Amino acid sequence: MSIWAKFIHYYKPYRGLFFTDLVCASIVSLVDITFPQILYFLTHVVFTRDTAEIGQTLGIIAAGMTVMYGIRYACQYYITTWGHIMGARMESDMRQDLFDHYQRLSFSYYDRNNTGEMMSKLVSDLFDISELAHHGPENLFICTLKIIGSFALLLFLNVKMTVILFLITLVMIYFSIYKNRKMKAVFMDNRKKIAGVNSRVQDSLSGIRVVKSFANEDLEREKFCDSNLRFLDSKVSSYQIMGSFQAGNGLFQGLLYTAVLVSGGFFIANGSLEIGDLAVYALYIGIFMNPIDVLINFTEQFQKGYSGFKRFQEVINTTPEILERSDAVALTNVQGHIVYQDVSFRYDQSTGVLDGVNISIDAGKTVALVGPSGGGKTTLCSLLPRFYDVNAGAIRIDGKDVRDVTLKSLRRAIGIVQQDVYMFAGTVRENITYGKPDATDAEIIEAAKNANIHDFIMSLDDGYETYVGERGTRLSGGQKQRLAIARVFLKNPKILILDEATSALDNESERYIQDSLERLSQNRTTIVVAHRLSTIRNADEIIVIDHNGIQERGNHAQLLSQNGLYAKYYNMQFEGLDELPDG
């Protein structure tokens, strides 16, 4: 019931629309039920009078029915138009809630889940929820009114026939409940399988350049074909169940009509039912069966919407691993003094990545982390802005534990430039101003100049309004890197993390970017992760980390004189090897 309580919660902002929709549905139902009663009145009362009186009465009835069906038209218009608008608004609210929750979830959630599946929950699942939100209460309300109303009038016409009708209907209800249980499982499976298809498409299209470079189009086609056929098999199962469900209910409806004809004929024969009453009874049978038909057809929509909402709730109920404390305070007047105190961390159930790490970085100083891949350098950087939380120990900025300050203020104080730069599908200006959305033109240009990218931007046909393509595909690696640096210049943080920011660049691009990074690092506390040791000679402290933790620390000259790991790595690069071994 908690799922339904959460579903009903989304009706709250649209209570006026919802209740007006139900009032209109009531009027439509009453109008539909009224027609057989008018026929009954005509056959039993009006048509027994003289011709003149019949004509006069028919005129009044015609005028009344015209007004009645005019009102029905207005109500039906409201139901169809504003009922769907209400459903669309609820869908929009749910989609916004889901997107907002995606934004709150921690990196660990994205480590475990596929983007295509998340998009499936955001788009296709919620469309079916919208249809359920509109048609669900309306169909149930209208059908309930029609079934109860027509059943009461059927009892009034002939109790014995109606009891027979009721018994067949009970068997029909039991059959429907049994089939619904099976449909619930198969429609949930549909959701998972289409999410698998979306996941495969997203993965293949995002990596299309890799696919084509390896000429692996056939391999991707086979993988997609497998996901696609799995979804097809699930759809086939659902349609088989739906087929038996609808055909079975069609059989019961046929039995209902058969029972009415046979029992009606019997009661006419023994004089307990008039022929005219059987005609009115048959009309009410139509009204009685129509909502049952609607409910049968609605079952598929209901199961799709229910399974979609259940998947939606699975995400909404996921608690972010990185939570802000209720008494968290804003991190203000940041100087940039950073302390890692006995920090230990591991991902999930993996072996320890970091164990008892102690590092102190004075404000405005630059510390470089070097060592083989997998030693925990990037992890150390990710712990500072709380992308992950330490398992033991503490990280402090200016004496404040990062867990005691608000996430927004913490992350605003930290700028990050990574090797894998992400560009949003937009203009150059939009990508730079991501660091400060309200930046002025002068600030944007200054940031671009500091990043050594302004002249290049001005050489483009549309300058700062040039479209960069999805993930910045129209730009080179060096150009994207300089835009990312301009973005951080605009953000103007007191703490800077440079995570292998130049390792994937050619020598010319590296010179440009190294100059920009040195300018960016001035008067900021900087943590540098680097494989190219030539870029960190001037660091205030260099810390050598491998799989066993911190091995060496000191400045460039001190570490060379120790003739240890750092000297070994440096000499390897001096001899012509560009980067550290993976170890």
N, C-alpha and C positions, 0 to 999 in steps of 0.2 A: 504493500500500500504506500510505502514511502516514495516509490517511483511515481505513483499517480498523484501524490500530494505535491511533488516537485513539478509535475506536468501542469497541474491545475494552477500552480503559482504564477505561471506565465500568462494566465487569463486576467490576472489582477489589474493591470493597467488599462484593460479594454473591457471592463465590466459593463459599461454602458452599451457598447456594440454587442457584447455577448448576450445580454438579457433582451435587448431589442430584437436580436436574431431569433431568440427562443419565442418571443411574443409573436413575431411574424410566422414562425414555424407552426405555432399553435393555431393561428388564423387559417393558414393554408390547410392544415389537417382538418379543422372544423368544416371548412368549405367543402373539402373532398368527401367527408362523411355525410354532409347535408344532402347531397344530390339523391341518394337512394331514398332518403326520408321524404323528399319532395315528390319522388315518383310514387312512393307509398301513399302519400296524401292525395295525389291526383287520382290514383286507381281506386282508392277506398272512399274518397269523399267527393272530390270535384266532378269526376266523370259520372257520378250518380245523379247529378243535377240536370236542369234543362239547358238547352243549347246556349241561350243568351247569357245565363249565369256562368256557364263554363267559359265563354269567350271573355267575359269581364274578369274572371278570376285568373285566366291564363295571362291576360295583359299585366295584371299586378305581379304575378309570379315572374313573368319575363323581365319586367323592370327591376324587380328585386334581385333576380339572378344576375342581371347585367351589372348592377352595383356590387353584388357579392364577388363576381369574378374580376371586376375592376380592382377591388381591394386585394383580391388574391394576386393579381398581376403585380401590384405595388409591393406586396410582401415578398413575392418570389424574386422580384428584382433586388430587393434589399438583401435577401438571403444569399443570392448568387454573387452580388457585387461586394457588399460590405462584409459578408461572411468570409469571402476569400481574402479581402484586404486585411481583415483581422488575423487570419491564418498566416498571411505573408508577413505581417508586422511581428507576430510571435516568432516566426522562423528567423526574422532578422535579429530579434532580441537574443534568441538562442545562439545564433551564429556569432553575434558580438560577444556574448558570454564565453563561448568556447574559444574564440580567438584571444580574448583577454586572459583566459586561463592558460592557454598555450604560452602567452608571454610571461606568465608567472612561474611556469614550471622550470625546474632546474636543468642544467646541462645533462645530468644523469638520465633524465627522461628521454632526451633526444639521442643519447647514446644507445638507448635500448629500443627505440621505436623508429619506424620508417616514415619519411615525409609523405609518401604517396598515401599511406593508410590514414595519416592525420588529415590530409586534404579530403579524403573520402568521407570522413566523419564531419568535416566542415561544410561539404557541399551536398553530395547525393543523399546522405542520411537525413539531413535537415529538410530537404525538399519533401520527403514523405511525411516527416513530422508535421510540416505545414498543412498538408492535406488532411492528416488526422486531426489536427487542432481545429480545423474548420468543420469538416464533415462529421467528426466523431460525435460530439454532443448533439449537433443538429439532427443527424440521422437517428441517433438513439431516442431523442426526444420526440421527433415526428413519428417514428415507427411505434414507439410505446403508446402515444396518443391514439394512433390509428388502430393498433391492435386491440387496445382496451376498449376504445369506443365502438369499433365494429363488432367486437366479441359481445359486448353488452347488448347491442341492438340485435345481434343474431340470437341471443338468448331470448330476447323479447318476442322474436318472430317464431322460434321453435326450439324448445329446450332440448328435446331428445336428439335432434340433428346436431345441435351445437355441442352436446356432450361427446358424440362420436367424433366431431371435428377436433375437439379438445384432446381426446386420447391420441389421435394420430399426430397432433401437433407436439405432444409431450415426447413421443418417440423421435420425432424430427429434431427437437431440441437436444435430446441425449446424443443423437448422431452428430449434430453440429459441434457440441462440446468435445466429443471424442476426436473429431477431425481437427478441431482448432488446436488441441494440444500438440498434434503432430506438425501442424503448420507453423507453430511458434518456433520449433527447433529448426525447421528447414529454412525459414526466412532469416533467422539469425545466421545460419550458415551462408545464405546468399550474401549477407552483408560482409562477412569475413572474406568470402571469395572475390567479391567485386573490389574490396579494399586491396586484395592481393594483386588484382589486375592493375589497379591504379598505381600500386607500389612498383610493379614491374615497368609500367610506362614511364613513371617519373625517373626511375633509376636509369633506364636505357636512354631517355632523351637528355637527361642531365649529363650523361657521359658519352654523348653522341660522337664527340671528337676522338675519344679513346676507342670507341667501337669502330669507327671508320679507319683509324690509323692502324688497327690490327686486322682490318678486313673481316670483322666478326659479325657482320649483319645477319648471317645465317644462324649463328649461335644465339643472338638476341631474339631472332624470330622464333627459334625453338623454345626458348625460355618463356617468351610471351605466349606462344601457342599452348604451352603446358598450363600456364595460369588461366588463359582464356577458356580452355577446355574444362578445367576444374570448375570454373564459374558456370559454364554451360551445363555440366552434369548436375550442379546444384539447382540451376533453374529448371532443368528437366524434372528433377525430383519434386520441386515445388509445384510445377504445373500438373504432375501426375496426381499429387494430393489434392490440388485445387479441382482437378477434373472429377475425381471421385466424390469430392465434397459437393460440388455444384450438381453433378448428375444425380447423386443420392438425394439431394434436396428436391431436384426436379421430379424424381420418382415419388417422393412424399407428397408433393403438390398435386401430382396426377392422382394419387390415392385420395387426397382430399376432395378433388372434383368428382371422382368416381363415387365416393361415399355420399356426397351431396345429391348427385343424380339418383343413385339407387335408393337412398333413404327417403329423398324427396318424393320419388315416384311411389314408394311404399305408403308414405303418409298421405299423399293425395288419393291413393286408391282406397285407403280406409277412412277418408273423409276428415282427417285431422289437420290437413294443410290445403289451402287454396292455391290454384295455379298461379294467380297474380302474386301471392306471397313468395312462391318459389322463385319467380323472376327477381323480386326485390332481394331475396336471400342470396341469389347468385351474384347480384351486384355487390352485396356486402362481402361475399367470399372474395371477389376481386380486390376490394379495399383491404380485406384482411391479409390476402396473399401478397399484395404489392409491397408493404413494409418488410415482409419476410424476404422477398426478393432483394430489396435494398440492403437488408442486413447480410444476406448471403454474399452479394457482390462487394459489400463493404469489408467483409472479413479479410480479403487479401490486403486491402489498403490499411486496415487496422494492424495486421501483423507486421507489415512493412514499417509503419510508423512506430509501433511499439518497440520493435527490434532496433530501429534507428535511435529512438530516444534512450533505450537502454545502453547502447554504445556511447551515446552522447554523455550519459550520466557516469559511465565508467571513467571518462576523462575528467569531467567536472569534479568527481569525487577523489581524484588523484591529488594527494597533498604534496605540494612542492617540498623538496628536501631542504632547500635553503629558505628558511623563514626569518622574517624580521621580528625581533622581540618587541613585545608590547611597550616596553619602556625605552626603546631605541631612541637615540638622540642624533641630530644632524652632525656630521663631521664638518666643522667650520675652522677657518683660519689655519688651513693645512700648511704645515712646514715641510713635512715629508720625511720625518725620522721613522724608519721602519725596523721592527724587531721580530724575528722568527724565534720563538722560545720553545725549545723541546718539541718541535713540530713533527708529528707522525701522521701518515696518510696512506690509504690504499683504496683502490677502486673495487667496490663490491667485495667479493670473497677472494680477490687475488692476493698474492703475497705482497708484503709491504713495499711500497714505492719509496716512501720517505720514512726515516726512523730516527727520531730524536735530533732533528736539525736545529742548529742555533746559528743565526745570522743577525748582525746588527748593521744597519746602513744609516749613516748620518745624513741629515737633510742636505740636499743639493749635491750629494756624492753619486758617483757612478760605480756600480758593481756588475761585473761580468760573470756569468755562469758558463763554464765550459765542461766538456766531457762527452763520452759516447752516448748515442741515442738510447733512450730507456732509462737513463740515470735519474730522472725526476726533475730536470731543469724547467721544462714547460709546466709541469705540475706545480712546482714552487710558485711560478708566476700566476697560475690559475687560482691558487688559494688566496692570493692577496685581495682581489676584488670579489671574493666569495663566489666564484663559479662553482666551487666545491668547498665543503667545510672540513677542517682538520678533524682527524679522529682523536688526536691527543695534542696537548700543548696549546699555544695561542700565537696569534699574529697581531701585532699592535702597530698603529700609526699614531705618532705623537703621543704615545702612552695609552691610547684608547684601543681596546680589543675590537677588531673589525666586526665581531658579532654583536657588539653593543651599539653600533651606529646604524643609521638607516641605509638601506642598500643604494638608494638613489644618490645620496650625498657621497657615499663611499666610491661608487663607480664614476661619479662626476669628477672626483679628485684624481682619477687614474686614466691615463691615455695609453692605448695599446696599438702597436704596429706589428703585424704578423707577416710571416712569409706568404701565407695564402690570403691575399687581400680580397675582400668581398666588395664588389661594386653593385649597387642597386640599379635596376632597369629604369634609368631616368637620365637627366642631363648632368653635365659636368658640375654645374652650379648646385644641383640637388644633392649630389654625392659629397661635395665639399661641405655644404651647410648642414650635413647630418651631424657634424660636430657642434653646430650652434644654429638651430633653425631660424632664429631671428637676426642673423648676422647682416650687417650692412654691406653694400657693394665694396666699400673701401676695405672693410675687414676681410672679405673674401679674397680680394686681389692681393692684399698684404700676405695672407696665409699662403696663397698660391706662389707668390714671389719667394717667400721663405722656403718653400718646398721645391724651388727651381722648376716649376711647371707652368708659370704664367705665360712665358713666351710661346711655349708649345700650344697652350690653350688658345691664344690669340691667333695662331696660325691656322686654326680650324675654321671651316666655313661659317659656323654659327657660334664660334667663340665659347663662352660659358654656357650657352644654351644647346650645345652639341649633345646629341643622344649617344650614350656610351654603349648601348646594347645590353642584353641580358648578361649579368655577371661581368660586365665590362669587356665583352668580346671584341669590341672595336679598338681596344687599347692594348699596347704591349705590356709586358710584366712590369717594366720600369716605370711606365706612365701610370699604371694603376697604383704602384707603390708610392709614387710621389703625390698622387691625389689623396691616398690614405694618410700620408704625412701632413698634407695641407688640412685635411679634416681634423687631425689632432692639434695642429697649430691653432686652429679656430677654437677648438675646445679649451685649449690653454690649461691643461691640468698641472698640478704640482708634482705628480708622480708619473713616471713614464716607464712602460714595459716594451722593450724591443725584442721580439721573439723571432730570431733568425731572419730579420727583416731584409737582409741583402744576400742570403745564401743562394737564391735561385736566379741571380742576375748576372749579366755579362759585366766585364770590367768597366766599360764606359758608363753603363747605368749605375753600377755600384759607386763610382766616383761621385756622380751627381747626388746620389741618394745618401752616401756617407756624409757628404758636406751638409745636406739638409738635416740629417739626424744629429750631427754635432751641434748645429744651430738650435735644433729642437731641444737638445739635452741641456742646454745652458740654463743654470739656476733651477734645475729640476732634479729630484731624486730619480735616478735611472737604473733600471735593472735590464741588463743586456744578455740575451741567450745567443751565443754565436758559435758557429763551426769554423768560420774563417777568422783565425786568431789575429790576422793583420788588422782587423777592424777594432780590436779592443786593447791595443797596446797602451793607450792613455787612460784606461780605467783606473779609478782610485784603488780598487781591490778586485782581484780575479779569484774566483772560487772554483776549484776543480772537483766535479762530482762524478762518481761512477755508480755502478750497481750496489756498491758497499757503502755509499754515503760520501761525505766530504773527505777528500783525500789531501788537498793542498789549498792554501790560501795566501795571498800576498799580491804585491803589484807585479808588473811584467818583469822588471829587472830582478826582483827577489826570487820569483819562481824559476827564472832561467838559471840563476846562480845555484839553486837547489838541485838542478839536474835531475828532476823527478819526472812525473807524468806530464806536466805542462811543457817542460823542456823537450820531452820526447815528441809530443804532438806538434810543437812549434817547429822543431827540426824536420819532422816529416813534411810539413807544409812548405818549409823553406826549400826542401829538396824537390818540390814540384807537385806534391799532393795537395789538392785544393782544400779538402775538408777533413774533419776527424773521421776515423773509422767508426763503424757502427758498434763495435765492441761485442 
